[in-house]
Amino acid sequence: MAHLPLSAEQAARHRTRVTLLGTAGGPPWWDGSDRAGISTVVSVGEDHYLIDCGEGWGPQFRKSGLGPTGFQKGLDNLRGVFITHHHSDHMIDYPNLLLLAWHNGSNGLKQPIQVVGPGDRGTLPPIFAEEKREHLPEVFHPGSPTPGLVESTQRLLEAYAMDINDRMRDNAKQDLREIFEFRDIELPPGTGLDPNGDPTPAMEPFEVYRDENIRVTAILVDHRPIFPAFAFRFETPDGAIVVSGDTGVCENLVNISQGADILLHECIDMDWVDGLMGPDSPMPDPNLMQHMLAAHTAIEEVGPQAEKAGVDTLVLTHLVPGNTPVEKWEKAQIGFSGTLVVGEDLMVFGLGAPSGSE
């Protein structure tokens, strides 16, 4: 069954929806593009589940109409937050989630917001082309150089201690650690033992969250050298949605996506990469070039991945660069027999039968 973008009125008739808050990938500010940073919401009824906190997700959440409107409203029905990996373009507005929650709906919460994300990498990533470098990089914060979500969050809150103490003492605000509960994703025993050599061992999806609306499973995907990097599958009463996270071509992603109604898949324009930093470009950058080739999925590679997984609808998001014309992204249809949609900010998709239908 094809899933096409809906108007706000049409979307409201569906119990389960997917909203693209932001569809741009990468840290750059893209010239000629108004795409916000990568962020997505899965909704079941009035409950919302946020995936990644790219630049601008908060104002986009407000524009989407997902939360109640009004002064100090918005996040009242946010149930869970899921972080695919620790790259800055997926986390840059994570502090906003925490520090602005007091003023944007935390008073309306019925239970703490669950925040789930990757744990400690366990070992430093290798240095690319180490033998060619004159000066090796020093290890930043050597006492704990690869922290997971829980530790990173604690450090972040400590950095904002002045603001937090002021709000709690002067404005009688609730302790943020009561508003949010943080958890590192624990890999299944014996999995992920070699982050540098084998970051995506063959595995089965495993559960990371469950409530009365939704079941969320995760699997490791190939975004080397970042580890852990996850794709998430959201099982709802009306169908399944998979969010790829950042990944190259990866059998684990095909595994977790089997039979999904909607696959939200990252995509990169390799012609742009080659022209910007390839060997014949004005400023060759073999370090970044090798990352782009290995850790992302090219336009011509996305369709066959989705076809192999047997998904109904493929939605391209996390688009790099954010200003590539839509017509070029549409070439991802090659090798895919289902419905392709090039994601745009604030697009909404509905799953299941709309209310009032026979």
N, C-alpha and C positions, 0 to 999 in steps of 0.2 A: 504494500500500500504506500503510495507516494505521500510525503509530508511536505507541504508547501507553506511558505510564510503566510501568516494570517494577520488580519487587521486586529486592532485591540478589541473590538466588539466580538469578532469571531473567536479570538483566543479565550475570551472570558467564558465561553460556553464549554470549554474543555477543562476537565479536572486536572489533567497533567499537561504541563507546558514546558517548553524550553525557550529561554530568552537569551539572546546574545547581547550582553552588555557592551563588550568591546571585542573587536576582531583583528586588531593589529598585533603582530608579534615583533619581538626584538626591542632592544633599548633605544634605537634612534627615534627622534621626532621626524616623521616622514613629511617631506615637502609635498604640498598639494593634496594631503589626505586629512580627513577629519575623523578617522577611525580612532577610537579610544583603545587603551591597552587591553590585553586579553583577559576576559572574564565572562563567565556564563552562570546562569541560574536555572536549576531544575525546580519546578514547582509542582506540588501535589495539593490540590485544594488551595487553602490559604497559607500553607507552609512552604518555605523556600530553602533551597540548598545551594550555596554559592561555591563555584569552582574557580579558584585563582583570583588574585586581587591585583590585576594590572592597573596601569595608570588611568585614573578617572573612573574607576568602577563605581564609586560612591555617588557622584552626580548622575551617572548613567542609571544606577538603581532607582534614583528618585525620578528621573525622566521616564523610566519604564512603567511607572505606576504600580509596581509590585507591592510596595509597602503603603500603609496608611499615610495620607497627606496631613499636613498641619505641623505646627511648631513642635519640635522635638519628637517627631514621629518618623517612622520609616522602617527600622529594623525589627519592629515588634514581632514579626512572624518568621524571623530567620532562625532555622533549627540547626543547620550544620554548615561548616565551611571545610572545603577539601582542597589541599594544596598539592599540585602535581609534582613540583620539584622546586628547588631553591634558587633558580635563576632570577635575577632582579626584575625582569619584565613581568614575571608572574607574582612577585611579592612586593613590588615597590609601594603599593598603597595598602599593604597589610597593616602598617601602623595606623592608618586612618580608621580601619575597622575597629581597632581596639580603643584608640584615644578619643574618637568622635562618637562612640556608641552611646555615651552618657547623654548626648544632645540630639540623638537621632533614633530614639525608640527603645532604649534598653529598659525604660520604666514599664514598657508594655509586655516584656517577655514573660512567658509562663514557666520557662525553665532555662537553665544556662545554655548558651550557644556552644555546640560541640565543634572544636577546631581540630582537624585531623591532617597530618602531613608527614613527610619523610623524616626518618630518624637520622642519626649520625652516620656519615659515610664510612667512618671507621679507619680510613687511611687517606692520605693525600693523593690527589690525581697525579699522574706522571707529568713530567715537563716535556712538552712537544719539542722535537728536534733539539734535545738537550746538548747533543754533541756539537751543534753549530752555534750555540749561544756563547757570547763572550762573558756575559754576566747572568748568573742564575738568580731567579727571584728569591727573596727571603720569604720565610714562612710567616704569614700574618697571623698574629695571636697564636703562637706555637703551643700554648697550654691547652687549647681546644680549637684546632683549626678547621674542623668540619662538623660543626654542631647541627643537631637535628632541630625540629620545630620547637620542642619544649624548651630547650636551652636557648635557642635564638630568641624566643618570645620573652623569656625571663630577662635576657640581656637588654632587649628593646625596652621593656618596662622600666628597668633600672636607668636607662639613658634618659627617660622622661620622668624621673622621680620628682623633679621640681613641679611639673604640671600636675602629676597624679596626686601628690601630697596637698597641693593647693586646692584642687577640686574636692578632695575628700574632706579637708579640714575647713575650708571656707564655704563650700557649696553643699556640704553633707552628701556627697556623691557616694554611691555604693562601690565597694572594692571591686576592681575589674576582675579579680580572680574568682569572684562570685558570679559575674556576668558571663564569663567564658570558662570553659573547661578544655584544656589542651592535651593532646595525645600524639605521641610518635607512632607511626605505623610500624608494627613489628612484623618482620618478614617470617615466613614459615621456617621452621628449623631446617638447617642445612642449605638454605637458599641465600644467594647473594654473598657468598664467601670470597669471591674474587672480583671486586668492583673494577679493577683496572684491566683484568684479562678477560672476564666473562660477565659483563654487567647485566645480561639478559638471558640467564639460563632458562631452558625450557621448564615451564611450570604451569600450574593451574591457577585461575583466579581465586583469590581468598577474601573472605569477608573482613571489612574494616569498619562497618557501621550498619545499624539496623534500628528502625523504629516502626511505628504502626503504619507508616506511609510507604516506606522505601527500604530497599536493601542495597548496600553499596559494596561492590567487590573491587579489588585492585589487582594489577599485575605489573611487573617490571617491564619497561620499554627502553629502547636503545637511544639514549641521549648522551652518550659518552662524550666527555669524561664525567658529566654530572651523574651522580648515583646517590641514593635511589631516585629514579624518575618513574612515575606511575601513570598508567591509564586507569580510568575509573569507569565502572559500569553501574548504572542506576536502574534497578529493577523496580518498576512501579506497577500499580494495579492496571495500568493502561498500556504498558509496553516498556521496552528497554531502550535506554540512551547510553551511548558510550562516548566518553571524552578522551581523546588520544593522548593529551598532553603533548610534549615535544618529543619527537621520535623520528629516527630513520626507519627504513623498511624493516619490519620486525614481525616474526612469527607469533610472538606473544600477543601483539595487538590484534592479529587475525583471530587468535584463540578467544580473547575476551569479547570480541565483537561479533561472534557467531550469531546470526539471526537477529541482530539488533534492529529496532525500528529506525533509529537515527544514529549515525556515526558522525560526531564532530571531529574533523581531522585537520591537523596543522598542514601547512603547505608552503613551499618556498619556490621562488622563481630562480632557477639555476642560471638562466641567461643573464639575469641581473648580477648574480654572484660572480659569474665568470667575467663580465664586463667591468666589474668594480675592482676585483682583487685577483683575477686569474693571471696566469703567466704572461699574457699579452696585454694586460691592463696597464694604465699609467702608474699604478702603485700596487704591484703584486704583494699579496699578504698570504703566504702559504700556511701560516698558523691558523688564521681565521678561515681560510678556504677549506682546509681539511675538516674543520669543525662543521662547516655548513654542509659539506658533502656527506659526512658520516652521521650527523646527528639530526638531520631534518629530511623531509620527504618531498621530492621534486614533483612538479605538476604531473608528469607522465607516469609517476609511480603510485599516485594515490588511488586512481581508479582500480587497477588490478588488485590492490590490497582490499578495497571495499568489496569487490566482486568475489574474491576468495572467501571473505567472511559472510557473504550472502546477506548483506544489509539492504534494507529497503531504500533509505535516503541517506545520501552522503552530503554533509554540509561542510564546506571549507571555511576554516577560521584560523586564527593565528597566522595571518597572511604576511609574508616577508618577501619583498618590501610592501608596506601598506599602501603604496600608490601605484602598484601594477594595475593596468586596466582589467576590468572584469572579463573582457573577451578572452584574455590570455588564460585566466584562471579556469574558464569554461572548458579548456582543453583537457581538464582532468576527467571529463566524461569518457575519454578514450579508454577502453578496457573495462567500463562499468555499465551494466545494463539497467541499473536502477535510476532513481531520480537524483540529479546533482543540483545543489544550490550553492552559489557563492555567497558566503555570509556577509551581511552588512549589520552595522550596529543597530541594536534594538529590534531586530527581526525576532518574531515569535512563532513557534511551531506548537501545534496541538497533537496530543496522542489520545487514542480512543475515540469513542463516539461522542460528538458534542451533545450537550443537554438539549432535550426537546426533539432529538432525532428518533425515528422509529427503529 
